[in-house]
Amino acid sequence: MSDNEMIVALASMVMTFGTIIVVARAWINRGRASSRGTSIEPVMDRLLRIEQTLDAVAIEVERISEAQRFATRLMAEREQTPALAQGQGGREAR
């Protein structure tokens, strides 16, 4: 065997051994987690934060829509005002 082949063989053995260790630890930890029971508290806390964030976003969206309605109303009133309409007509003629 050449040096390169020995290095490849050694590296593959180390990687295989490392993979076996990782899988074994995960399998052992999975058994421990199921025996001690999982808590629902972190999930409930996260759901509460998501709900609060969603409420805050809904309030901001309502503010944005109210501002849009206000701006639309101002623009509609501006179009109905005769003085402004004449001023706009004069600009177009130039």
C-alpha positions as a Markdown table, in Angstrom:
| # | Residue | x | y | z |
|---|---|---|---|---|
| 1 | Met | 0.0 | 0.0 | 0.0 |
| 2 | Ser | 1.2 | 3.5 | -0.8 |
| 3 | Asp | 1.2 | 6.3 | 1.7 |
| 4 | Asn | -1.8 | 8.0 | 0.1 |
| 5 | Glu | -3.8 | 4.8 | 0.3 |
| 6 | Met | -2.9 | 4.3 | 4.0 |
| 7 | Ile | -3.9 | 7.9 | 4.7 |
| 8 | Val | -7.3 | 7.4 | 3.0 |
| 9 | Ala | -7.9 | 4.2 | 4.8 |
| 10 | Leu | -7.0 | 5.7 | 8.2 |
| 11 | Ala | -9.2 | 8.8 | 7.5 |
| 12 | Ser | -12.2 | 6.6 | 6.5 |
| 13 | Met | -11.8 | 4.5 | 9.7 |
| 14 | Val | -11.7 | 7.6 | 11.9 |
| 15 | Met | -14.8 | 9.0 | 10.1 |
| 16 | Thr | -16.6 | 5.7 | 10.5 |
| 17 | Phe | -15.7 | 5.5 | 14.2 |
| 18 | Gly | -16.8 | 9.1 | 14.7 |
| 19 | Thr | -20.1 | 8.5 | 13.0 |
| 20 | Ile | -20.8 | 5.4 | 15.1 |
| 21 | Ile | -20.1 | 7.4 | 18.3 |
| 22 | Val | -22.4 | 10.2 | 17.3 |
| 23 | Val | -25.2 | 7.8 | 16.4 |
| 24 | Ala | -24.8 | 5.8 | 19.7 |
| 25 | Arg | -24.8 | 9.0 | 21.8 |
| 26 | Ala | -28.0 | 10.2 | 20.0 |
| 27 | Trp | -29.7 | 6.8 | 20.5 |
| 28 | Ile | -28.7 | 6.8 | 24.2 |
| 29 | Asn | -29.9 | 10.5 | 24.7 |
| 30 | Arg | -33.2 | 9.7 | 23.0 |
| 31 | Gly | -33.8 | 7.0 | 25.5 |
| 32 | Arg | -33.1 | 9.3 | 28.4 |
| 33 | Ala | -35.3 | 12.1 | 27.1 |
| 34 | Ser | -38.3 | 9.8 | 26.7 |
| 35 | Ser | -37.9 | 8.4 | 30.2 |
| 36 | Arg | -37.8 | 11.7 | 32.0 |
| 37 | Gly | -40.7 | 13.2 | 30.0 |
| 38 | Thr | -40.8 | 16.3 | 28.0 |
| 39 | Ser | -42.1 | 19.6 | 29.4 |
| 40 | Ile | -44.7 | 21.6 | 27.5 |
| 41 | Glu | -43.8 | 24.8 | 29.3 |
| 42 | Pro | -41.2 | 26.0 | 26.7 |
| 43 | Val | -43.7 | 25.4 | 23.9 |
| 44 | Met | -46.4 | 27.4 | 25.7 |
| 45 | Asp | -44.1 | 30.2 | 26.4 |
| 46 | Arg | -43.1 | 30.4 | 22.8 |
| 47 | Leu | -46.7 | 30.3 | 21.6 |
| 48 | Leu | -47.5 | 33.2 | 24.1 |
| 49 | Arg | -44.7 | 35.3 | 22.6 |
| 50 | Ile | -45.9 | 34.5 | 19.1 |
| 51 | Glu | -49.4 | 35.6 | 20.0 |
| 52 | Gln | -48.2 | 38.8 | 21.5 |
| 53 | Thr | -46.1 | 39.5 | 18.4 |
| 54 | Leu | -49.0 | 38.8 | 16.2 |
| 55 | Asp | -51.2 | 41.2 | 18.2 |
| 56 | Ala | -48.5 | 44.0 | 17.9 |
| 57 | Val | -48.3 | 43.4 | 14.1 |
| 58 | Ala | -52.1 | 43.6 | 13.8 |
| 59 | Ile | -52.1 | 47.0 | 15.6 |
| 60 | Glu | -49.4 | 48.4 | 13.4 |
| 61 | Val | -51.2 | 47.2 | 10.2 |
| 62 | Glu | -54.4 | 48.9 | 11.5 |
| 63 | Arg | -52.4 | 52.1 | 12.0 |
| 64 | Ile | -51.0 | 51.9 | 8.5 |
| 65 | Ser | -54.4 | 51.3 | 7.0 |
| 66 | Glu | -55.9 | 54.3 | 8.9 |
| 67 | Ala | -53.1 | 56.5 | 7.6 |
| 68 | Gln | -53.8 | 55.3 | 4.1 |
| 69 | Arg | -57.5 | 56.1 | 4.4 |
| 70 | Phe | -56.7 | 59.5 | 5.8 |
| 71 | Ala | -54.3 | 60.3 | 2.9 |
| 72 | Thr | -56.8 | 59.0 | 0.3 |
| 73 | Arg | -59.5 | 61.3 | 1.9 |
| 74 | Leu | -57.1 | 64.3 | 1.7 |
| 75 | Met | -56.3 | 63.6 | -1.9 |
| 76 | Ala | -60.0 | 63.3 | -2.8 |
| 77 | Glu | -60.8 | 66.6 | -1.0 |
| 78 | Arg | -57.9 | 68.3 | -2.9 |
| 79 | Glu | -59.4 | 67.2 | -6.2 |
| 80 | Gln | -62.8 | 68.6 | -5.3 |
| 81 | Thr | -61.4 | 72.1 | -4.3 |
| 82 | Pro | -61.9 | 74.5 | -7.2 |
| 83 | Ala | -58.8 | 76.7 | -6.4 |
| 84 | Leu | -56.4 | 73.9 | -6.5 |
| 85 | Ala | -58.0 | 72.4 | -9.6 |
| 86 | Gln | -57.5 | 75.7 | -11.5 |
| 87 | Gly | -53.9 | 75.9 | -10.3 |
| 88 | Gln | -53.3 | 72.4 | -11.7 |
| 89 | Gly | -54.9 | 73.4 | -15.0 |
| 90 | Gly | -52.6 | 76.4 | -15.3 |
| 91 | Arg | -49.5 | 74.3 | -14.9 |
| 92 | Glu | -50.6 | 71.8 | -17.6 |
| 93 | Ala | -51.1 | 74.7 | -20.1 |
| 94 | Arg | -47.6 | 75.9 | -19.7 |
